[in-house]
Amino acid sequence: MPVIALDLGGTKLAAALVDEDGNLLFTETRALEQRKGSEVGKLISRQANMFVRKAEQENIKVTALGICVPGIAHAKTGRVWAPNIPGWDDYPLLEELQNQLEKKNIRIKLDSDRACYILGEVWRGNARGCSDAIFLSVGTGIGAGIICNNQVLRGAHDIAGAIGWMGLNLPFEEKYISCGCFEYNSSGEGIVKVTKEWIASNHFKESNLTEVATSMTARDVFEAYERNDALAIAVINNAVEYWGMAVANLVSLFNPEKIIFGGGVFGPALQLLDAIYEEAKKWAQPISIGQVQLLGSALGNEAGLYGAGYLALKDQTK
């Protein structure tokens, strides 16, 4: 029986009706348009109700809903911490949906985006058939969805996988406090930060990136990398070293079958997977690194939707 899947990001809300075979029967994406706090909660409820009505028009009865959230979803309370949505430091999303859904018999399941990403890949993507796999999401920030023995690793307080805070360099610097060492150096925002720092150091006066310093994005840096810009090459090589060290640590800790790379940076950074693997080989447990595959996401921007759909379908069968 089809379910509703919702994928909430920092700027948009995607919704889909998903059947048992992983087909997206219909989808819609809405921009958040600077909404915050309860305004975002109400948008989610409206979309959910609209999709219930759409399903009914097709004679489909919806009994479950899954939602992927950009942060921490607390399983016991249904409350959410989402740093990119103002007012969502401890937002009662489950309670909001329970109160606002027009059909009260719909079961609701929520989880973090990183957990949904790996669930989506295990169900319908490049981690199918894996009992131990990791989704390394590199976008504005960095997180890891981890499957161990067919179970999502969540930790004692649902925060497992916050690997942006992985310490990969000495000494500690205050700039790591808000996002972590790994994220600072190799997330989408981190690539821009490092580029601007190195422009300010005056070591790369010939770089064309100095012309876009005020409005720079990670995509600008990758485009400059393709043009053999010396600064961009140095920044991307620095990110490759951090990605490689992180992969090595994940491989040594969890011995996964596959590590799936996704998020906005992978993307343009997929061409670097071989270089990341070579860097990881320097640091990782030598047997385990020889057993792992590094792959790009098969689901792209829809990984969260598939993961949310899988959450709901799995919950529906309980």
Secondary structure, DSSP 8 states (H G I E B T S, - for coil): --EEEEEE-SSEEEEEEE-TT--EEEEEEEE-TT--THHHHHHHHHHHHHHHHHHHHTT----EEEEEESSEE-TTT--EE-TTSTT-SSB-HHHHHHHH-S-TT-EEEEEEHHHHHHHHHHHHSTTTT-SSEEEEEESSSEEEEEEETTEE---TTS-TT-GGG---SSS--GGGTTT-HHHHHHSHHHHHHHHHHHHHTTS-TT-GGGGGGGG--HHHHHHHHHTT-HHHHHHHHHHHHHHHHHHHHHHHHH--SEEEEESTTTTGGGGGHHHHHHHHHHHS-HHHHTT-EEEE-SSGGGHHHHHHHHHHHHHHT-
